Amino acid sequence: MKYLFTFLILFNIILIINSIKNPDNDMPIHASVYYIKTTGKYKVVEGELDKQAAAYATYTPSYETKGWDFLTVSSYDGVDDKYPGEVKNYAMGYLEGVLTYKRIYPAYFNLNNYKYNNNNGTMDQTRYNFFLKNLQFMQNQTSLYKDTDPYWHEVNNLYMQMRGLHEGYNSMAPDAEKIDLVHFQTVVSLGDVDEISYWKKENRPNLSKMTSEEYLDYLAFRSHCSAIFKVADDFSDIWFGHNTWTTYNKLIRIYKEYKYVPNSKFPVKAQTVTMSSYPAAVNSQDDFYITGAYLYVGETTNGIQDLTLFDLLTPNSLMCWMRTMVANRLADDGYSWTQIFSKYNSGTYNNQFQILDLKLIDTEKKTIAPGALYIVEQLPGSCDVQEVTDLLKKGYWPSYNTPFIMSVRQKAGTIDALKNDSSKAISLDYDTCARAKIFRREHSKVKDIESYKYLIRYNDYKNDEFSLKNPSYTIAARYDLRDENKMCYGATDAKFASINEIKTSGTKKVHIISGPTTSHNLTAFSWKNTACVLTDPARFNVIGQVDTYNFDWIDYELTLW
């Protein structure tokens, strides 16, 4: 019996290790990481969730069958100061890197190959120098202030989490697939990558020489989401979420939950965050977050027409992903989130962030209090803030890649661009662009979870008068279905939540789906059966992805709350 018991233990360990190396099943993998104080090393033990460890996690590699992997990571759950904050955050990252390493290299390869194909898949020197100087700035500032300033304490914690993820990955990766920390940021800071290249003026395109079609395609590749907040007619619920527009190279997805238990010296407002995400990212990137302070944070990306604004770029700043995650931890209301986020603006990944404070909405009393919805619109050199709660009360708040705040429209060059060429209005004009018109017509049809799913995946381009027979002028774009100049680009997912399912229900859940939309009987995207690859086959030589994206919606129950 003793030998049988030993055999079973060894057999289970082999199964667990094999499942980490071959993430092609739906078996949850449990693991803990221990900090060895005498050596400063970290040791991962699979098969257990030890709340006395520096961090512990559950990873379900179900991307092949569901379109998403699922990951929950928590730091040491005790109330004492057993581990310094940077140890716990490093441990969280390290454990994630070990568990998800099989996904990281394909994600890195696909993105590098796409972003830097003209440079043989290698980061160009402009971006490399910017990232390197930015890392040096972070390291210098955190070494000076992490022990005295709560803001820099959190920056250091997140930096350590990123470093841990990087080093956990490298501890598992074969030599040919190891990645240095600067290049690793291609994935971590993906939203910032394109605009970092504008640090050098010669890398900026001449927008005045583009045709209207070229200009709109240029903007499209810097337009990353459609979003809508919808209030039930009787104020009994609010649904909020968005879909991400990006290149199809980015379709390997992980839905994540983090729980960080801070040290007593610097308490945070939100110990938990749930988010749609990707391999190698310690943020969402989409961005779709729900924090433990009951804030929903989302964004859509705003294009910039006045490229002289990029003269203000500086590596002595913090990337958008870092500022977002710091604000997620330190803010407990929408206004404070906007103020924390606005510090050390990098001027890259320029978005309209929306922050919904669920605490200020009472669906039983059917009230929405002042301060419930704030937006902050970032440009290089500025972050403009406005409360839009009163507009939400009218029934909905939409967002679709063009600025709302008038001063931002002016500074970004949007107003001048529309004056010079009215044909750009279909994408640029806040009031009359295609998505504004479709949201205005369709939002009243949202009555429940199912009707929100319909709207956030909406693409009826063959029949919708506002789409002009073009599958890119709609809520969930499919540029691969255009008649000409097909691109492997469009809405790659959707995710949303109901305030009642987050705030008042016993089981909190979000609704997520992976892959380009199949709305209105559109053909599911397949790498084998699409012409968009032929437009640029070198860039779309992807690895590690499934062939066809025809996944169902998932009602995912949160576990770390």
N, C-alpha and C positions, 0 to 999 in steps of 0.2 A: 504493500500500500504506500509506503514511504517513497519508493522509486516511481510509482505511478504518479504520485502527487508532484514530485520533482519534474517528471517528464511533462506533465500538463502545464506547469509554470513555464518551462523552457519553450514549449510549443506555442504558448500564448505570446511570449516575448518575441519569438520569431515572426509570428503573424503580425504583430504590431509594427515591428521594424520593417517588414516587407511591405506593409500598407503605406508607410511613410515613403519608401523608395518608389512605390508604384501606386500613385494616387488615382486609381481608376475604379474605385468602388465607393459605396455609400457608407462604409463602416466608420463610425466616429472613433477618432484616435485621441486618447487622453494622455497628457504628459505634464510633468512638473520640472522646473529648473531650480537647482540649488546653487547658492553662492558660497564658494569655499573661501572664507575670509583670510585664511593663512596664505593662500596662493593667489587670491584675486581672480580665480577661475570660476567658470559656470559649468555645471554638470546637468545634463538633461536626462531624466528618467521617464521612459514611456510606460504607460499603463496605469497611471495613478494621478489623482487630483489632490495634491497635498496643500492644504491651506496654510501650512507652516513654511512652505517653500517660498522662495523669492517671487515666483510667478507660476501660474498653472493655466492650462489651456485645454480646450476641446476643438478638434479640427475634423471636419467632415468633407472629404474630397469627392463631391458629387457633381462637379462641373460637367462631366461627360453625360450625365443623365438628367440633370436639372438646369444646367446653364450657370450654376453658382456653386462654389465651395462655400462652407460656413465655418467661421472661426470665432471663438470666444476666448479672450485672454484676460486674466485678472492678476493683479499683483497681490502680495502678501496681505491677508485679510485681517490681521491683528490691529489693535488700536494703539499698540506701543510703537516705539521707534527702533524696532529690531533691525531694519534695513534702511540706509539712507535712500532718499527719493531717487537719486540717480542710479542706484543699484537696482531698485525695483523696476524702473523704466527700462534700463538696459536689459534686465532679465526678461521683461515682457517682449521686447524686440527680438532678443536672442532666441527665445523659444519659438516665436512666430517664424523666424528665419529658418530654423531647423525643421519645423513641421511643414512649411509651405515651399521649401527650396525647389522642389520639382516643378513648381509653377513659375518660379521667378526667372529662370533663364529664358524660357520661351517668351515671357512678357518683355523682358529686357531686349532680347534679340529682335523681336518683331518691331518694337518701338525704335530702337537704334537704327534698324535697317530702313525704317520709314523716314525718320527724322533726318538721318545723316547719310542717306543713300548716295548723294552726290559727293560725299567725302569718304567713300568706301566703308560706310557703316560705322565710322568713327566720329566722335564729337569734334566739331571744329574748334579752333583755338580760341575764338571769341567767347564762346559759351564756356569752354573749359576754364579760361582765366577768370570769368565772372564767377562761376561756381567756386573756384578755388579761393578767390578773395572773399567771397561770401562766407565760406566755411571758416576762414581765418577771423573774420569779423565776429561771427557767432562765438567762436572759441575764446577770443579775447574778452568780449563783453561778459560772457558767462563766468569766466574765471575771476573777473573783477566783482560781479554783482550777484552771483547766484545765492550767496549766503545771507544777503541783506535785503534783496528786492524780490518780492513775490513774482513779479513779471519775469525777470531773468531767471528766477528759480524754475519756472515752468518751461521757459525756453530751453534751459539746460536739460530738464527732464525729457523733453521731446527730442532734443538732439541726441541724448543718450539712447532713447528708444530707437531712433533711426540707426545709430551706430550699432546697437545690439542686433537689429534685424540684419544689417549688412554683414556683421561678423558671424552671426548664426548661419546665414546662408553660405558664406564662404567656408565655414567649417564642414559643410556637407557637400559642396559642389566639387566636381572633378577639376583638376588644375586648368584645363582648357576653358572652363566656364566661370572661373573666379572673376570678380569685378572689383575694381578699385572704388573708393568712396566717392570720388568726384563723378565718375561715370554712373555710379549707382543712382545719382540724383536725377538722371534722365527719367527714371520711373518715379521717384519720390516727388520731384518738382515738375511733373509733366506739364501742368498748366502754364508754368512760367517759361518753359523752354523756348517757345517760338519768339516771344518778345525779348528774351535775353539777347537774341542775335542782333536786335536793333540797338544794342549798346554802341555798335559801330555804325555810323551813318551810312556807309557804303553798302550795308546789308539791308537797308530799308528799300522797299519797292517804290517805284515812281507811280503813284496812283493816278496821276493826271494823264498818263499815257495808256491806261487800260481802257478797253471798251467797257460798256455797261455790264456785259455778260462776264467779262474777266473780273471786273470789280466786285460783282455780287458773289462770284465763286471765291474770290480772295476773302471777302467778309465771312462767307459761310464756314470756311475752315478756321475761323476765329469766333464762331458762334456755336456754343456748346450745349444749349438746353432750351426746352420749352417748359414753363412752369405755370401752375395755377393753384390758387387757394379758393375753394368753393364753400360758401356758407349755405347750409340747408335753408329752404324757403322759410321754415318756422324756427330757425336758429337752434335746432336740436342737435346739429352736428356740423363739423367743419372738416373737409378733406383737403389734404395738402401734400404736394409732391411734385415730381417732374420727370422728364426723360432727358437723357444725355445725348447730345449730338457729337460724334467723334468719328475717327477713322476706324474701320472694321479690324484693323490690326490689334485693337485694344479690347477684344471680346472675351478674354479670360478674366473671369470675375470672382471675387470673394466678398461675401457679405460678412461684416465684422461687428463684434461688440468688444469694447474695452472697458475694464473697470480698474481704475487706479485709486488705491487707498493711500492718501497722502500722509506725510509726517505731520506731527502736531504743530511744528513751527509755522508752516505756511498752508493753512487749510484752503481747499478749493471749493467752488460753488457746485461743481458737477463732478462726481466721482465716476460716472458712467457716460459712455457715448456709444450709440449704435449708428452704423453708416454703411452705405454701399461703397465698395472699394475694389482694389486690384492687388495682385501680387506685388510685394516690395514697397507698398505704400503704407505709411502710418497715419494717413489721412484718407478722406474719401476720394477727392479729386473731382467728383461729379458736380457739385458737392451736395450731399444729402445726409443730414445729421439730425438725430434727436438726442438731446443731452439729459443728464440726470437732474438738471435744474428746470426741466420741462420747457426747454426751448427747442423749437424746430428751426434749423438753419438750412437754407437752400440758396442757390444762385443761378443766374444765367449770365453768360459772358457778353460784354459790350464791345463791339468793334470800335476802333479809334481811326478817324479819318485824318486828323492832324498829326502826322508822324513826327513833327518837331517836338511833341510832348516827350518823346523818348530821349531827348537830350537830358532829361531829369533822372534817368536810370542811374542807380549806384549800387554796387555790391555791398556797401555799408548800410545794409537794410536787412529785413527779414522777408523770406519768400511768402507768397500768399498762403501756402499750405501751413506754414509754421504759425503765422498770425491767426489763421482760422482756428487751429487746434488750441492755441493759448487762450483765445477768446472763449472757445467752447468750455474750457475748464474753469476760467475765472469769472465768467459772467453769469448773473442770475436774472437779468432782464434784457429786453431788446436794446435799450439805449446804451447800457454799459457794454454790451457786446460790440456795438458799433464803435465805441470809443477805444476799447482795447484793441480791436482789429486794426484801427486806423494808425496805430503807432508803427514807426519804422517801415513805412510803405515802400515796397520794392518797385512799384510801378509796373509790375509784370503780372499777368493773368488778371486782367482788369474786368471786374464783374459787378453786377448788381446783386448784392446779398440781401436776402429777405430773412428777417428774424421774427418768428411768431412766438409770443409768450403764452403758452397754454394755460398758465396760472391765472391769466386775466380774462379767461373765457369760461363762462358758466352755462353749459348747455341745458341744465335743469331750469335755471332762472331765465335762460335765453338772453344773456347779456354779454356784450363785448366791451370791456373797460378800455379807457384811454391807455395808450402804450402797448396795445396788443400786437401791433405790426409795425416794425421799422424796416426801412431799407437803407443801405449804404452803397453808394456807387463810387468805385475807385477809378481814378486815372493816375498816371504818373504825376506825382507832386500834390495830389489832393484826394480826399475822401469826403464826399458830400453825403449828409445824413438827412432823412426826412421821415416823419411819422405818417403812415398812410392808413391808419386804423379806420378813419371815417369812410374811406373808399372801400375797404373790405366790408364794412357794414352794409354797403349797397348791394352786396351779393357775391362779389368775387374780386380777386386781385390776380391779374395775369402778368407774365414776364416772358420776353421773347427776344433777347439779344439786341435791344436798342434802348438807350437811356430814357428814364422817366423824368428825372429832375431837369428842369429847363436849363439851369446853369451848366449841368454836365453835358447836355446836348450841344450847348454853345462851345464849351471848351474842347469837347471831343472832335469838333468839326462836322458833326452830324447835320446841323442846320445849314451850313454852307454847302455841304455835299448835295443836299436835297434841292437847294436853290439852283445849283449848277446842272443838275440832271434829275428830272422828275421821275425817270424810269427806275431810279433806285428806291423809290418809295415802297415798293412791294416788299422790301426787306428792312428798310431803314426807318420809315416813318412810324412813330410810336402809335399814332391814331389810325392810320390807314394801311399799314402793312398787312400781308395776307393773314398772318397768325392773329393779329389784333381783331380782324373781321371775323375769323372763324371762332375764336374764343367768345367774342361778343354775341355771336349767333347761337353757339352750342352750349354755353355754360348753364343756361336755364334748364337743360335736359338732365343735368346731374342731380340725381335724387338719392343715390345710394352708392355702395362700393362698386357694383357692377357697372353702373353708368359712368362713374369716374374712370374705371378701367378703359371703357370705350373712348372717352374723350382724350385721355393722355396718350393713347396709341393711335389716334385718329389720322387716317390718310386716305381720303376719297378723291384723289387728284383727278381721276378720270371723269368725275361728275361734278365736283365742287367748283362753282363759278369763281371762287376766290383763288383757287390753285392754278388756273389757266393751263390745265392739262400738264402741269409740271409737278412731279412728286416731291420736289424740294420746297415748294411753297405751301406748307401745311404744318400741322402740329408735330407729327412724327415723320421726319423727312426720310426719303429713300433715294439718295443721289444715284445709286446703282441702277435705278429703273428709268432714268431719263432717256429720252430718245437719242440725244447727242451728248458727247463729253461725259460719259458715265464715270462715276467715281465710287470707290468703296468707302462710302461716307454716309452718315445719316444718324437717325435716332437708334441707339444701340441697346436701349433698355427702357424700363419705366419702374418707378417705385413711389409709393405714397402711403399715407396713414390716415386714419380717422381720429379726431381728438378723443372721441369716446373710447376707442380701442387702446389709446395710449394713457389717457388721464384717469378714466373712471372704471375701466374694466379690470377684472382680476388678472386676466392674461393679456399682456400687451403684445400687439402684433403689428407688422408692416406687410405690405403687399408688393411683391417684386416679380419682375419678369426680365429675362435676358434675351437679347437678339433683336435685329431690325424688325419693325412692325409687320404683321401679316393682316393688318386691318383691311376690311372690305375686300377679302379674298385675294390679297396680294400674295405672290409667290414667296415662300420662305427663302431667305438668303442662303446660298450655298457657294462655297469656294469653288466647287467643281463646275457649277453651272451659271457663272456670271461673267458678263462681258467687261465689268469694271476692272477686273484684274489685268485685262489686256491693255488698258490705257497706260499702265506703268507696272509691268510684271515684276521688275526687280524689287520695287518697294513692297509688293504684296506677296512676297515669298515667305509666308507665315509658317511657324512651327508650333506644335503643342495645342492647336485649336481643333475643335470638332469641325466636321465638314459642313453640316447643315444646322441652322438655328431655327428650330420650330418648337421651342419649349413652351410649357404652360405657365400660368401664374402660380406663384407660391405664396401662401399665407404663412409667413414666418413668425413664430412666437419667440419673443425676446426672453433671454434666460438670466441676464446679469442684473436684474432690477429688483 
